[in-house]
Each structure stands twice: as C-alpha cells, then as structure tokens.
Amino acid sequence: MQPQPKKTCFFCSNKVNVVDYKDTQTLRRFMSPHAKILSHNKTGTCPKHQRMVTIALKRARHMALLPFVAS
C-alpha cells in the first residue's frame, strides 16, 4: 500500500487569513453529511486554520446559519 500524498491546507493555499462564520459555503466543506466537524486528517487543514474553522463553525451554528444535527 502506497502512502497517501499529504493534503495541503485550503486556507494557506488560497492565502486566507481569517475564516468568516458567515461564509457558510466554505464552512460546509469542513462538515460531514451528518453535520459533524471533520478532522484535519480528512480535510488537510493546518492546525492554525483547523482551530479557526472549528470556532467559525460553532459560531455559525449558534447564529442558526448551519445546523447542529443533520436530519
């Protein structure tokens, strides 16, 4: 079995400094179909941006822009 190539961070490659909670289309990329936050192993984000994604997703959920649970 060959090792998987390392994924690059979406935010670092696009030179994004701040993850905005109002940008729901981008945040949906980092959620599973069941509305759970995906780990950095699956998304390829660096630790700095993974923390920003987590906070932005939680804020978007609190503001009712994203669901807590998918039905």
C-alpha positions in Angstrom: 0.0 0.0 0.0 1.4 3.3 -1.0 1.4 6.3 1.3 -1.2 9.0 0.5 0.2 12.3 -0.6 0.0 15.0 2.1 -3.0 17.3 1.6 -2.4 21.0 1.5 -4.3 23.5 3.7 -7.2 25.1 1.7 -6.7 28.4 3.5 -2.9 28.5 3.2 -3.0 27.8 -0.5 -5.7 30.5 -1.1 -3.9 32.9 1.2 -7.0 33.4 3.5 -6.1 35.0 6.9 -9.5 34.9 8.6 -12.2 32.2 8.5 -15.5 34.0 8.5 -18.5 32.3 10.1 -20.9 34.0 7.6 -19.3 32.2 4.7 -21.4 29.0 5.0 -20.5 27.6 1.6 -16.8 27.4 2.6 -17.6 26.0 6.0 -19.8 23.2 4.6 -16.6 21.8 3.1 -15.4 21.0 6.6 -18.5 19.3 7.8 -19.6 15.7 7.3 -23.0 14.9 5.8 -24.2 14.4 9.4 -23.1 18.0 10.3 -20.1 16.9 12.3 -16.8 18.8 12.1 -14.2 16.9 10.1 -10.7 16.4 11.5 -7.7 17.9 9.9 -6.6 14.4 8.7 -9.6 14.3 6.4 -9.6 18.0 5.3 -5.9 18.6 5.2 -6.1 21.9 7.1 -3.1 23.1 9.2 -3.6 23.3 13.0 -3.9 27.1 13.0 -6.7 27.1 10.4 -8.4 24.0 11.9 -8.9 25.9 15.1 -10.3 28.9 13.2 -12.7 26.6 11.2 -13.9 25.0 14.5 -14.6 28.3 16.1 -16.3 29.6 12.9 -18.5 26.5 12.6 -19.6 26.8 16.2 -20.4 30.5 15.8 -22.4 29.8 12.6 -24.3 27.1 14.4 -25.1 29.4 17.2 -26.3 32.1 14.8 -28.5 29.4 13.1 -26.6 29.7 9.8 -25.6 26.0 9.9 -27.4 23.0 11.5 -26.3 21.4 14.7 -27.5 18.0 13.5 -28.5 16.9 10.0 -31.8 15.1 9.8 
